[in-house]
Amino acid sequence: MKELITGKKILFLGGKGGVGKSTTSAVLAYQAAAQSINTLIVSTDPAHSTMDIWGKRIHDRPKKLLPFLSAMDIDSREEMKQYLRRVRQQLLEVVKPDMTGAVDRHLNMVKHAPGSEEAAIFDKMVQILLEYQHEYDLIIFDTAPTGHTLRLLSMPYILEPFVKNLVRQRTRVHQAQGGTRAFAGRDDNDGDRRQDPVYEHLLQRLERIKQVEKIFMDREKTAFIPVTVAEALPVQETLRLVAQLSKQGFPIGGVIVNRLLPDPPDGNRFWMSRKTTEQKWLQELQIRLKGKYPVYGMSLLEDDVCGVERVRQVRPQILST
Amino acid sequence: MIDHKSVVKKAGQIFDEVFIDRYRRSLLREQRNLEDFFALLCFAELLGLPNPISYYTIELYPYFYEDFHAWHKRMGMEHSPLAGFPCC
């Protein structure tokens, strides 16, 4: 399983709800840390499973769990709150004092507007990527269930053309303003652009989006790792996820199949049947991914994978390449 | 005797009023149109149009606030389109 982590800087783990994304993140992070690779787990899942696995409270700053292992949590509500608080302060500087209530009502509506929450998560993810990529050797993003993840990963491609267009339109405004001013006998065309905070904000956004896009597409350093279990629905969803990720050009490191059953006791029809079903779906996955992406397996443990001791015991084994 | 200087000056003024002012006005109009269009792109959601980056453009509100009232009037809205944001 070393090749899953070796040489990588950023890993994204995703998959259907409940298949063990957080557990797998913890396992990979532990294995990396054991090799003295300074690792940061970032949980974007509102389920906060990372906290339960390590038995420690995790906040929006990295917290050291082991010598080479830290974890942090993205709280989208908190992110939105901070961002809106900043906007509010700036707004209050320009509006009449008796409008404070109106400003608050409006900003509160933005908080619940569709897309706001994922934009907030994306923003924080960008910040983490840019801020911590030099401090840590490896950053593992434990993402929310599939739909969320795909949406989050496609954010740069949705946002970029829009922000680019805004920058272009703003430039046209500057040109027009420059033209009117030059006509009035003032020759400071460039003044606008340099002093325009709107333009500055937009350029900054665009720059960050481009940086993240580059990180997402870096085949050397970044990998997306779908996690699944060997059952009908999760396997089918995983195949769709793999198809979508590869269609969008994201590098895929391999698929991890979690909770593989031990050999069933002879003569026990229930467990033999379960094992047969599991093997059927495992084979389906392996056949469909053969020659494209490696498939790894992790065994089901006797009890929950909680705490360092348990996390240490699990490790993905390569099943096919 | 005709004062040549004042005639030239007068002619210049008339020229300014007829041609230059007209040109200046059309430049200003063009500038305003571009500014309005830019504001529309930023705040399309206020008009009920989908805006995938509205979360990112609200940080631009403070810079547009002063012109906001004139803008929504030009966009054909008598009253502020922001519920609970009465600028007028």
Interface residues (C-beta under 8 A of the other chain):
Chain A: Y83 L84 R86 V87 Q90 L91 E93 V94 V95 M99 A102 V103 R105 H106 L107 M109 V110 A113 G115 S116 A119 A120 I158 L159 F162 V163 N165 L166 Q169 R170 R172 V173 A176 Q177 G179 T180 F183 A184 P197 V198 H201 R205
Chain B: Y23 R24 L27 L28 E30 Q31 L34 E35 F37 F38 L41 C42 E45 P52 I53 S54 Y55 Y56 T57 I58 E59 L60 Y61 P62 Y63 F64 Y65 E66 L82 A83 G84 F85 P86 C87
